[in-house]
Amino acid sequence: MTGKGRKTRHVPLTGNTTALLDAYLAEHRLNRPGHDDHPVFFNQHGNKLSRGGIAWITRKYQTKTGDPTLTNADITPHTLRHSKAMHLYEAGIPLPYIRDILGHVDLSTTEIYARASIEAKRRALEAAYTDIVTDDLPEWNQNHGLLNWLANL
């Protein structure tokens, strides 16, 4: 696939995605010989679907939900891309794999997702402090020595 900046991206497809794509190609008769130069996703004029076209489709279905929160949300093709990258990262996919899927040249661009992941930060903190909080901790407010020390601060 060729993306932004005419970069070639190799994206692995899961079995479900492959089945959906096969059905789509059959429905639009793009799986027959001689259709290799036709875009897979195209607009009403038969031209390659643009980012603007994808944004238009996204907005169209946002408004059809009837949910005011979703209808007014700022959802763009880039939002969907960013969300997928975050989900991959939070699922434990290594950053170099995510970099390749997104088509980033430099890993530091992909590291933005690692810095932005609140869920990953929460899991790291929980893993670091597993033995600190236990069920047998004394009640601090019953410790008279501690209370006297705090009162004299």
Contacts in CASP RR format, 6 or more apart in sequence:
PFRMAT RR
TARGET T0000
AUTHOR 0000-0000-0000
METHOD contacts of the structure
MODEL  1
MTGKGRKTRHVPLTGNTTALLDAYLAEHRLNRPGHDDHPVFFNQHGNKLS
RGGIAWITRKYQTKTGDPTLTNADITPHTLRHSKAMHLYEAGIPLPYIRD
ILGHVDLSTTEIYARASIEAKRRALEAAYTDIVTDDLPEWNQNHGLLNWL
ANL
1 8 0 8 1.000
1 9 0 8 1.000
1 10 0 8 1.000
1 11 0 8 1.000
2 8 0 8 1.000
2 9 0 8 1.000
3 9 0 8 1.000
7 103 0 8 1.000
7 105 0 8 1.000
9 100 0 8 1.000
9 101 0 8 1.000
9 102 0 8 1.000
9 103 0 8 1.000
10 100 0 8 1.000
11 101 0 8 1.000
12 101 0 8 1.000
13 21 0 8 1.000
21 40 0 8 1.000
22 31 0 8 1.000
24 30 0 8 1.000
24 40 0 8 1.000
25 31 0 8 1.000
25 40 0 8 1.000
29 35 0 8 1.000
30 38 0 8 1.000
30 40 0 8 1.000
39 46 0 8 1.000
39 47 0 8 1.000
39 48 0 8 1.000
39 49 0 8 1.000
41 48 0 8 1.000
41 49 0 8 1.000
42 48 0 8 1.000
42 49 0 8 1.000
43 49 0 8 1.000
43 50 0 8 1.000
43 53 0 8 1.000
51 77 0 8 1.000
52 77 0 8 1.000
54 77 0 8 1.000
55 76 0 8 1.000
55 77 0 8 1.000
58 75 0 8 1.000
58 76 0 8 1.000
58 77 0 8 1.000
58 80 0 8 1.000
59 75 0 8 1.000
62 70 0 8 1.000
62 71 0 8 1.000
62 73 0 8 1.000
62 75 0 8 1.000
63 71 0 8 1.000
65 71 0 8 1.000
81 102 0 8 1.000
82 113 0 8 1.000
85 98 0 8 1.000
85 101 0 8 1.000
85 102 0 8 1.000
85 110 0 8 1.000
85 113 0 8 1.000
86 113 0 8 1.000
86 116 0 8 1.000
86 117 0 8 1.000
88 97 0 8 1.000
88 98 0 8 1.000
88 101 0 8 1.000
89 95 0 8 1.000
89 98 0 8 1.000
89 113 0 8 1.000
89 114 0 8 1.000
89 117 0 8 1.000
89 120 0 8 1.000
90 117 0 8 1.000
90 119 0 8 1.000
90 120 0 8 1.000
95 107 0 8 1.000
95 110 0 8 1.000
95 111 0 8 1.000
95 113 0 8 1.000
95 114 0 8 1.000
96 107 0 8 1.000
96 110 0 8 1.000
98 110 0 8 1.000
98 113 0 8 1.000
99 106 0 8 1.000
99 107 0 8 1.000
99 109 0 8 1.000
99 110 0 8 1.000
102 110 0 8 1.000
104 110 0 8 1.000
114 120 0 8 1.000
140 146 0 8 1.000
141 147 0 8 1.000
END
